[in-house]
């Protein structure tokens, strides 16, 4: 086995194990940390495929932004020790059937697809072109989705702070008057 194959197997196993742990753990903070490991492992696969830009976006936006926002939200709202209820057997069976159906569909689709080797040489990565595409408002531009995501993250953070502030014990008016 080559080192690339070993790294692929390692990243694949990490993604599978931490994905299962993410959806099966009963503690919400652990689920967020397991999700972080899944996203970092996915970025590792992107690096192996020489998609450095996509891997960097995966690390900064998803692993660095969204998961950290989720963890901050959990910590701000004091739900760190919250445990989810155990899942009923009926829901477990239906979930397992849905997972098997999805896996079967994915496997059939992959096996039926005719992969063909390309004779074209790899294209050069032009950072100026990537930068212009990111800042463009044209057809292939990404500035609008970037702004929408930033507004979404800001709204989520403000909502987490509001929820955290509402959760504390409040003094009644009678207690306030007696203390004065």
PATI-179824 format. One record per atom (N, C-alpha, C): x, y, z; residue in three letters. Coordinates in steps of 0.02 Angstrom, whole numbers, plus 50000, padded with zeros to 5 digits. Layout:
// PATI-179824
XYZala ...
END
This chain:
// PATI-179824
500424994150000unk 500005000050000unk 500445006250000unk 500255011049959unk 500635017249957unk 500405021850014unk 500785027050025unk 500605031750078unk 499955035350062unk 499825036749998unk 499185039949979unk 498595035349995unk 498675029049982unk 498135024349997unk 498025023750072unk 498555023750110unk 498495023450183unk 498145029650209unk 498335035550183unk 498015041650206unk 497275041750185unk 497115039350125unk 496415039050103unk 496015034650150unk 496275028750166unk 495915024150211unk 495835027450280unk 496365030650304unk 496335033950369unk 495795039350370unk 495795043850320unk 495285049050317unk 494585046150309unk 494525040950269unk 493865037850259unk 493605034850323unk 494025031250358unk 493815028150421unk 493635033650472unk 494035038950475unk 493875044450521unk 493195047550504unk 493065048650440unk 492425051650420unk 491845047050440unk 491915040550426unk 491365035950442unk 491255035450518unk 491795034550555unk 491735033750628unk 491455040050661unk 491735045850644unk 491505051950676unk 490805054050652unk 490625052150591unk 489935053450568unk 489435049350609unk 489605043150620unk 489165038850661unk 489135041550733unk 489705043450760unk 489705046250828unk 489315052750832unk 489345056750779unk 488975063150778unk 488235062050786unk 487965057250752unk 487235056250753unk 487005051550808unk 487465047950840unk 487245043250892unk 487385045550963unk 487815050550972unk 487955052851040unk 487355056451069unk 487295056051135unk 486735059351168unk 486925066151195unk 487545067851194unk 487775074351219unk 487885079151160unk 487595085051165unk 487595089751109unk 488285092651095unk 488675093951146unk 489345096751136unk 489805091651103unk 489745085451123unk 490145080151091unk 489955079351018unk 489315079951002unk 489095079450932unk 489405084950890unk 489455091050918unk 489765096550881unk 490515095350871unk 490845092550921unk 491565091150914unk 491675085550863unk 491255080350865unk 491315074950816unk 491205077650745unk 490725082250737unk 490605085350672unk 491225089150648unk 491565092350694unk 492195095850678unk 492705090950649unk 492775085150680unk 493245080150655unk 493055077550586unk 492405076850573unk 492175074750507unk 492365079950454unk 492255086250469unk 492405091550420unk 493145092350409unk 493555091550460unk 494285091950452unk 494535086050411unk 494255080150422unk 494445074250383unk 494245075050310unk 493675078050297unk 493465079350229unk 493955084150195unk 494175089250231unk 494675093850204unk 495325090050188unk 495505085150229unk 496085081150215unk 496025077350148unk 495425074850135unk 495315071550070unk 495385076550012unk 495135082650022unk 495205087749970unk 495935089349957unk 496335089750010unk 497055090950002unk 497375085249962unk 497165079049976unk 497445073349939unk 497275073649865unk 496705076449848unk 496495077049778unk 496785083249744unk 497215086849780unk 497525093049755unk 497005098549743unk 496475098549782unk 495985103949781unk 496125108349842unk 496685111849841unk 496895115749898unk 496395121349915unk 496125124549863unk 495655129949876unk 495025127349910unk 494755121849884unk 494155118949914unk 494295116549985unk 494885113849997unk 495065111650064unk 495125117550111unk 495405123050087unk 495465129050129unk 494775131850145unk 494325131950097unk 493635134250110unk 493305129550160unk 493405123050153unk 493115118250199unk 493365119550271unk 494005120850278unk 494275122050345unk 494055128650374unk 494075133950333unk 493925140550361unk 493185141650370unk 492785139850321unk 492065141350324unk 491695136350368unk 491775129950353unk 491385124950389unk 491705123150456unk 492315120550455unk 492625118550518unk 492785124450562unk 493025129850533unk 493225135650572unk 492665140350589unk 492155140650547unk 491625145550558unk 491005142550588unk 490695138050553unk 490045135550573unk 490085131150635unk 490575126650639unk 490625122350698unk 490805126450760unk 491255131250752unk 491425135550809unk 490805139550830unk 490415141850782unk 489795145350798unk 489305140850836unk 489265134550815unk 488825129850850unk 489075128750921unk 489725127850929unk 490005126750996unk 489895132951040unk 490015138951013unk 489885145051051unk 489145145451071unk 488705143751026unk 487985144051041unk 487815139151097unk 488105133351096unk 487975128451149unk 488235131151216unk 488835133851215unk 489125136351277unk 488765142551303unk 488555146951258unk 488205153051279unk 487505151651307unk 487185146551282unk 486505145151305unk 486495140351364unk 487065138551391unk 487125134251450unk 486805127451439unk 486835124951379unk 486585118151365unk 487145113151360unk 487705114551392unk 488285110351384unk 488175103351413unk 487765102651464unk 487655096151494unk 487005092951469unk 486695095951420unk 486055093351394unk 486165086551361unk 485725081951376unk 485745075451344unk 485105074451304unk 485175071551245unk 484585070051205unk 484235063851234unk 483595063451221unk 483215057651245unk 483415051551204unk 483375045551234unk 483525039551195unk 483005038751139unk 483235036251083unk 482805035551024unk 482415029051029unk 481775029551012unk 481345023651014unk 481575018450963unk 481405012150976unk 481605006650931unk 481305007550862unk 480685009950859unk 480345010850794unk 480725016050751unk 480935021550783unk 481315026650747unk 481995024050725unk 482305019850767unk 482945016950749unk 482875012450688unk 482345008650685unk 482235004050628unk 482125008050564unk 481695013150567unk 481565017250508unk 482185021050486unk 482585023350534unk 483215026750517unk 483695021950483unk 483745015850509unk 484195010950479unk 483965009250408unk 483315008750397unk 483055007350330unk 483205013150283unk 483145019350307unk 483295025150265unk 484045025350248unk 484465023750296unk 485195023550284unk 485365018150232unk 485075012350240unk 485205006850192unk 484955008650122unk 484365011750117unk 484105013850052unk 484555019050020unk 484795023950059unk 485245029050033unk 485915026050011unk 486185021550051unk 486815018350034unk 486735014049971unk 486185010449966unk 486065006349906unk 485995010749844unk 485645016249849unk 485565020849793unk 486235023849772unk 486645025749821unk 487305028549805unk 487755023349772unk 487755017249798unk 488175012049770unk 487955010349699unk 487305009749688unk 487055008249620unk 487235013849572unk 487165020049594unk 487325025749551unk 488065025749533unk 488495024549581unk 489215024549568unk 489405018749522unk 489115012849533unk 489285007149491unk 489015007849419unk 488455011249410unk 488175012149343unk 488505017749303unk 488845022249337unk 489155027949303unk 489765025549264unk 489825027649203unk 490395025749161unk 490955030849170unk 491435029249213unk 492005033649223unk 492485032749165unk 492715038249138unk 493195037849083unk 493795042249098unk 494375039649080unk 494985043449091unk 495035049149041unk 495265054749064unk 495335060549021unk 496045060848993unk 496085062948931unk 496755063648900unk 496995070848904unk 496565075348931unk 496765082348937unk 497265083148993unk 497705087848983unk 498185089549036unk 497825093449090unk 498075093049151unk 497775096849206unk 497835104249193unk 497315107949210unk 497325115149199unk 497695118649255unk 498015124049237unk 498385128049286unk 497885131549333unk 498075132149395unk 497665135849443unk 497895143049441unk 497435147449422unk 497595154549417unk 497275158149475unk 497675160349523unk 497405163549583unk 497045170149567unk 497275173649516unk 496935179849498unk 496225178449474unk 496155173049435unk 495495171149411unk 495035169149469unk 495315165349516unk 494925163449575unk 494715169549615unk 495175174149625unk 495025180349662unk 494505184549628unk 494555185249562unk 494055189049526unk 493365185749528unk 493365179049526unk 492725175449530unk 492415176349599unk 492825176349651unk 492565177049718unk 492265183949730unk 492565189049699unk 492335195949710unk 491855198449656unk 491675194249610unk 491255196249554unk 490515195849572unk 490125200249542unk 489405199949548unk 489095197349483unk 489515195149438unk 489285192449374unk 488985185549383unk 488885182049327unk 488575175449327unk 488955170449370unk 489605170149363unk 490005165349401unk 490295168249466unk 490035173849489unk 490295177149548unk 490035174149612unk 490415175149665unk 490235172149729unk 490145177349784unk 490125183749767unk 490075188749819unk 489385188649853unk 488855187549816unk 488185187449846unk 488105181549894unk 488285175349876unk 488235169949925unk 488665171149987unk 489245174149977unk 489685175650034unk 489345180550082unk 489035185650055unk 488695190550097unk 488085187550132unk 487725183250097unk 487145179850127unk 487375175450185unk 487925171750176unk 488185167550229unk 488415171650288unk 488735177350275unk 488965181550330unk 488385184350370unk 487845186250336unk 487245188750371unk 486925183050411unk 486905177150383unk 486625171350418unk 487025169850482unk 487695169850477unk 488105168650536unk 488015174050588unk 487965180250566unk 487855185750613unk 487185185050648unk 486665183350611unk 486005182450641unk 486005176650690unk 486355171250674unk 486395165550720unk 486755167350784unk 487285171250779unk 487655173350839unk 487235178050882unk 486885182850851unk 486455187350889unk 485895183450922unk 485615178550887unk 485075174450917unk 485345170450975unk 485945167750970unk 486235163951025unk 486345168351086unk 486565174451075unk 486665179051131unk 486005180951163unk 485485182151123unk 484825183851150unk 484545178051191unk 484615171951165unk 484375166151202unk 484765165351267unk 485415166451265unk 485825165751325unk 485635171051377unk 485485177051356unk 485295182351403unk 484605181051434unk 484145178151397unk 483475176751422unk 483475171051472unk 483955166651469unk 483945160551509unk 484115161551582unk 484395167051603unk 484605168051672unk 484015169251718unk 484125168251783unk 483575169551831unk 483425176951835unk 482795178451837unk 482575185451840unk 482315186951910unk 482445192851934unk 482185195051998unk 481495197951987unk 481035196452031unk 480375199452026unk 480395206552052unk 479885210252037unk 479845217252060unk 479835217752136unk 479505212952169unk 479465213252242unk 480155212052273unk 480555207652244unk 481235206452270unk 481675212552260unk 481595216052205unk 481975221952191unk 481805227452241unk 481155228252257unk 480945233452303unk 481195231952374unk 481185225652395unk 481405223952463unk 482155224852472unk 482535224052418unk 483255224852423unk 483455232252427unk 483035236652403unk 483195243852405unk 483025246352472unk 
END
